[in-house]
Amino acid sequence: MTDLSAEEFEQLMSMLLNMQSQITGLTTTVRALIESHPDRESVDRILARQHLRLEAVLGASTAPDPTISTILSLLDDMRTIARRGPEGS
């Protein structure tokens, strides 16, 4: 890996912070949608399909990647929320 200039480092940090805030907002929104959706089984099926699609697109070679593992875990967590309902939160 090459050394980053101060400007490149600042740009990278800005992009990462922006991505983190987007993921946090997305997580909050998805959780609210899951908890308010009347058909939890449908939500669970949708999330399961998304999990499989993501794995298929990324392929087995990316499985050890911690970021991808985190995303897949997030989908699994959302499925758990969908199954148990807001009263279990």
N, C-alpha and C positions, 0 to 999 in steps of 0.2 A: 504494500500500500504506500502511496506517495504521501508526503507531508502536505497538509492543507495550509494555504495562506490564511491570514487572519480573516480576510473577506470571505473566502470559501467556507471557513469554519462558521462564521456568523450566519451565512446563508443556509448552511446545513442545519445548524441549530434552530434557526427560524422555521425551516421546513419540518423538522422533527416535532417541534412544539406545536405547530399548526396541525400536524397529523395526529398528535396525541389529543389535542382538544377536539378534533373531529371524531376520533374514536370514542372519546368520553361522551360526547353529545349523541353519537349514534347508539351507544350502549344504553344510555338513559332513555332515548326515544323508543328503541326496540323493546326494552323492558316494559315501558308504559303501554305500548301496543299489545304486548303479550298478555299483560295483566288485565287489560280491559277487553280483550277479544272473547266473545262468547263461546267460540268453538276451539277449545284447547287442543284437541286431537288434530285438528286441521293445522294449527300453528306448529305443533310438534312435527307433523309430516313435512311442512314447508321448510322448517329449519333442518330436518334430517336430509332433505334433498339438497339444500344449499351446502351442507357439510360434505356430502358425496361429490357434488359438482366441484367444490373447491379442491378436494383431494384429487379428483380426476384431472383438473386443469393444471395443478401444480406438479403432480406426479410424485412417485416414490422418492426420487432423489432429493426432494426438498423436505421430506418428513423430519429430518433431524434439526431443521432450522428452527430456532427458538421463537422467532416472530410468527411463523406459520403455526407452530404448536400452540402459541397463545391464541391465535385467531380461531383455530379449531376448538380449543378449550372453551373459548367464549361462546361459540355456537352450541357446544354441549351444555354449558351453563344456562343458556337461554332456553334450551329444550327442557332442562330440569325445572326452570321457572314455569314454563308452559304447562308441564305435567302437574305440578303441585298446586298451582293457583296462587292468587294474591294472599289468601289467608295463611299460606305456608311461608310467606316471605318474612 
